Amino acid sequence: MLAGLRPGVRGAPHRAASLLWFLGTYAMPNPETATGSNDPDKLAALVVDPQRPEVDRERAFAGLRPLIRRLAVSLSIRLTGRVRPEFADGAASEVYLRIDGFMPGGPFAAWCYRTLHNWMTDELRKESRRVRHEQEAARSRPEVQPVDPATQPFSAQELAQVSTWPLGQRLALFCLTGLWRLVHGGTWQEWYRAYPPGDEPLLTDPFPPAEFEMNSDSQQRGDILAQLLQVRRGTLNVWVHRCAPRLRELRGA
């Protein structure tokens, strides 16, 4: 075609330049076309290719999302008997975090399946350990008997020692036993207004609130306190269980 453009003819150089631009433009490969937009193996290879522009890598990963979600849904049903939203919705992010482990040339679907399986089984193990821990804590049922009204208030020396105990454990034990009444008002306010440590205060005056004080059911009182402290019921039991021996040692009980 270029040979037919004779030198000296008006406009020929311009037409030749236009033709070269046209051919050059259509000779440049489109990232999606070059990798095969429907081929997950090629898309994954593009994602892990550090030489490709970031925009192309992100576009390629977007093309992998439907496959990742299908695999996640299938695995979730297989492992738990149902579609867990945290698995279906979080799968793409987890795969993206681990995508550098994919070796170009291999089947992406198989690699993705193994990656999701390892992630989900690890999460399920953590969940199982957490539930077991809470159940064991609940079964321990630490003794939190109401305090004898005749018990002497805490001395300054005793309060100084109690102040070294973890704040959450201290508040939980003193509320459930009623010992908070034996702590000097100013000291008690300093304690609960500092909870949680290093963050915005959660507890307001008065603490414990009337809802807690007027409830005579120990189980319900524990539930109310756990909600106020924003911890699990099992965690609250663990706190009391760990702190109760210190109190017995302090008061010689």
Secondary structure, 3 states (H helix, E strand, C coil): CHHHCCCCCCCHHHHHHHHHHHHHHHHCCCHHHHHCCCCHHHHHHHHCCCCCCHHHHHHHHHHHHHHHHHHHHHHHHHHHCCCCHHHHHHHHHHHHHHHHHCCCCCCHHHHHHHHHHHHHHHHHHHHHHHHHHHHHHHHHCCCCCCCCCCCCCCCHHHHHHHCCCCHHHHHHHHHHHCHHHHCCHHHHHHHHHCCCCCCCCCCCCCCCCHHHHCCCCHHHHHHHHHHHHCCCHHHHHHHHHHHHHHHHHHHCC
